[in-house]
């Protein structure tokens, strides 16, 4: 039975927090030949649950949907990941610092991942190479110290190089984020300049590769309460809060509507949120880690439909 359960878990698509919603971009080819209204949706999910000597619960999932009509595209996506683990720790009843019997061993439940991300984006294609876009975003990442993040984007997008099997696209514009932090303290508003470079290519029939990098840097001064690793107050001046998001994904079709994807995401934040740790000394607010990585392998099912106007 244990072998059967283990084998079943391996077959479940484990999807970590789905990609940063800012990675997605519009392509003119998507709406060039659309005569009526075309919609498309994808869904993915994963679950791991263990008991006994190892107590873990991990759940993740995501959805994406888009609607295309003439030179317009409206897209929405949402994703989330949750992980909780239970570890045996000492409940020192007599204060001697050692485990005397099983009554002094208790399971401590710890949430190790709690992330949510969503995005609504509208693209207006001006020509085959040029478009304008606007987007609204919302996310949550408690291990990174961010309780709620709300924001928006607008900008200009242009196809830089296009062949029969590949497309390279660049974007630049404005990004706004309002962050409510896990640790006590004031919220942070960030006005940023944004640059994006994305590349999509077909390697062989049914196999694609996507690569992208996004850079954001703050234009305003931020009132930060965190301290850097060397114990100094974090500098929230202009261009000090630089963020870099990079992604590489390879996908292959294994059916008419089913595909397998493997991806790696790297997120760097020069001025991360406060570390969500309790019982900190007064006046000491350390930063969370600057670098986060997400590796995932997932099965993706696609729904496609068309309708006349």
Buried (B, 14 or more C-beta within 10 A) or exposed (E): EEEEEEEEBEEBBBBBBBBBBBBBBBBBEBBEEBEEBBBBBBBBBBBBEBEEEEBBBBBBBBBBBBBBBBBBBBBBBBBBBBBBBBEBEEEEEEEEEEBEEEEBEEEEEEEEBBBBBBBBBBBBBEEEEEBBBBBBBBBBBBBBBBBBBBBBBBBEBBBEEBEEEBBBBBBBBBBBBEBBBBBEBEEBBBBBBBBBBBBBBBEEEEBBBBBBBBBBBBBEEBEBBBBBEEEEEBEBEEEBBBBBBBBBBBBBBEEEEEBBBEBEBBBBBBBBBBBBEEEEEEEEBBBBEBEBEBEBEBBBBBEEEEEEE
